[in-house]
Amino acid sequence: MSNRLLHLDQVTKSFPGVLALDKASLDIRSGEVHGLVGENGAGKSTIIKVLAGVYVPDGGRLTIGGQIIDPITPESVHTAGVRFIHQELHLVPHFTVTESVFMGQEVRGRFGLDTGGMRRRAEAFLRDVLAVSIPGNRLIRDLGTAERKLVQIARALIDEAAKVVVFDEPTAPLASEECATLMHAIARLKDRGISILYVSHYLNEITDICDRVTVFRNGRSVSVFDDIEDGTGQDLIAAMVGRELEDLYPEKRRTPQASLLELENYSGTGFRNVSFRLRAGEILGIAGLIGSGREELIDTIYGLRRSTSGTLRLRSRQLRMRAPKDAIDAGIVLVPRDRRHDGLVLPMTVSENVTLATLDAISRFGLENRRRARQHTEGQISALDIRPSDPEKVVRLLSGGNQQKVVLGRWLLKNADVYLLDEPTVGVDVGARSEIYSLVDRLAKGGSGVIVSSSDPGELIGICDRIAVMMRGEIVSVLDASDLSLDHLISVTTGAEPTEVAHG
């Protein structure tokens, strides 16, 4: 391939118990915008970190401009002309635009820092290359998110030595109207002959801006699309998924009842004007990519964040969640997405973790009744099949699936009205996933309402009655899961299919 600029060839990378990359390859041509897509866990982040020199590969080779890069280090890759625009901005709020662009690469004159020269160069780069006018003396904290992203790009490219720029989920922090600004900047970089690797879950962006696309699945590069046209989004989805839904899920025989939890024009940091109803006996899914607002929504319902407007009602009673205690007292509980840091006290035993939320029920005069605590714990161990079945086992020594069961067991003892499950099976093996799905089904059949926020579309279809899809802070569709295909859900979630704002 005569115009190949960058080639990652047969790259392998293993972690304990996980083969993250399995002879994966990636080619980027001179002057192209090349997309990289795949489901969560497909290996995208790992190969980017190999390219950045953060991870040392177990096998494979990196070639840039015909030169083999060995060893692959942050310094050798930077010298070869590869630059990275990460999702996080990493800018200092009280720095000026000029200081941010030249941070770590300041220019000195005869009498110290050439502040005037740096300001002129920063403003000229932003104006001539990225087509935006931002004064060099503006503070970062006074800029919009899209302007900050452009400053981040200027910082990476100001030395004019970039040959390949890697954009890793660049629009995740941007509002929809800000994305066009970034896309225009990327098009101008391409016009200057710079190659772009564009990593995104938003397939509408991929098909709009990319010349070619590589698809990763299970640590391998499984497809390369050389012609991007109308309808390619569906082909990308088929290549990304490459499987049928696993037979992990209980049969849906639930009968949703009266309205239990109602949100009306509910807004907060990261989301706005969210409206839906959760019925007793129903499992409602929340789908959305990174930056969609679903994590912030769950946190706000639980009181970890403050809402800014709108109403939340539980059994027709309006509530305002100022802290998690307000939610728990009302009958709303959360199984958090990061169980190890937010859901468990790792040095404590299974029994101590299970009974944390119900100490009043096992205590008298402020003293814990150890026998009653053990009985409560043994009941949950039996009901959830927690292994090993030892109440005194330190919880950090349990597998991920059994740790998740401990968190679930704690809240089952509360007999809550509403269960918020945020990424309930992340890092959980297949057998434990099936058991957790059965438990969630039993909660709904028992009359509780369950909200499952998940990045796994197959999981949402498998266990939910309805699925609310969030994009850029709003609910864009509420879908009936009974006859919903995986392709269609991914299409709506990634923006491959146009949607209208919907409430449900």
Phi, psi and omega in degrees: 000106191294326183259021175291128180259315183231135181222114168263118191242119172054049184277130177238138177212125180243147168239166182308113177081001184224127171264096187283323177230131184236085180054049181275145180229154181207127178244137174233127181270161178296131173071019179249159167257114186249124180271147174231119183229163178165160178292169174302134181084006182284340180115003182299308182297323181294316182290329176294320180289330172295314179299326181280351182083010178284318176253138174270120182291152175280337179196164179107179187214146175245126176237130178232122181059034179082358181253129177287129179264109182209117003280163177271107179230163176305323181289316182292324179290319179297317179298327179283354174101019179261130179235154186234130173248101186277164179299316179284142187281324179053046176245148181272119187304324185268007173277154172281170176301315180299313180299323180290318180296321185258010182300123181085355179218043183296150180256131182251144175248197183295327186246029179116209182296135178273074186296320179295316180296319179295320180296316180297319180293319180296314181295321180293320179296313180298321182285311189277326184265316186256358174060043178220142180254110179229119179300140182293340181267003176292143177278146180302321183294343180266001181265154170286169183297318180295320178296321177297320178298320179292323175297321177299318178296315180300320179299320182287332190248000188297336180282356176059029179248005184286135173249325179228131176242125180261117176258112184256105182048055188289336184265001182304319180273002188262146169285160186303321182288343179275341185296323181300324178298316180292317181299322178295320179295319179295319178299322178291324176296318177299319179299334179273006176089007179276134177276145183236132166253118187246113182254122182201150171274345183277101186291334176295324175292318180301311183287334180284321193249341189269145174274322177219162182220135172253136180252128174256143174210127178053042176081006181238152171273110190259338182207148170233123179261115182270340181237115180257121182212182178302133180095349180297330181303319179293322178293324177297318180299314180300320179289324180294317186281300174059024183199163172268159176300133180289153180277069184253347198253144177290154178292135183279108176228051182256154177235093179302144187246219185291160178300135183247304181240131181232130172245133180228117181049042185281127183227153178191186179298119177095353178206161183207147172051044179274127178227130172196167175237134172252126181265153174299136181082012182244148171249115180254126179267149172240113180254152178166150180278179173303130180087002181285339181103358185290324178295317180295323179298312180299315180300323183286320176302324183274353178091007176285336174232160180265136172286156180253336178195172181089179184232151173232126179236137173239119185052045176071002179260123182288134182233152172233116184272107178263342181199161179305329180300323178298318180293315182297316179298329181279344180106023177243126181233159185233131165260106192285162182289331179250085187295327185290324183262328187249345186248342187229153167257098194300323180286348183273166183280170175302313181299316181295323179288318183296323187264008183302321185272356184230034182298330180294332182279341182245014182237157175216128183056035177080003180248133181288134173272102187298323181294318180292322178298319179294321179297315179299317182293315180298327177296319179288322177301317180291315183293325185257357182055051177285131183235138355291160186272047183246111180300337183265007178289134177292130193291335180292344181272357180276159175291166181301318180295320180286329173297319179295323178295326178297316178298316178298318180299322179302314185279337175298327179293343180275346182050056186286159174281319184232130176250123174260116181247110184256111184050062190291343184237019177297130179070020182250136182288167189300317181298316179291327177300314181300319180293321179294319178298320178295321178297315179299320178298320180293324178300314180293317179296336178278358176105357176281159170260139183233130172247123180248113174262121187210147174268001181261105183295327178296321178298316182296315179295323186291328187242346188264155173274318176225158181227121174267125182260125179254142175215124178051045171088000180232155171278121183258341178202148168238115190249140172284122185280350188296324180233031184270131178271155179298318180300318183292318179297315179297322179299315180291318183295323183269357181081012177290338175243135178293146181225165172242149179300130182228154176236153180197000000 
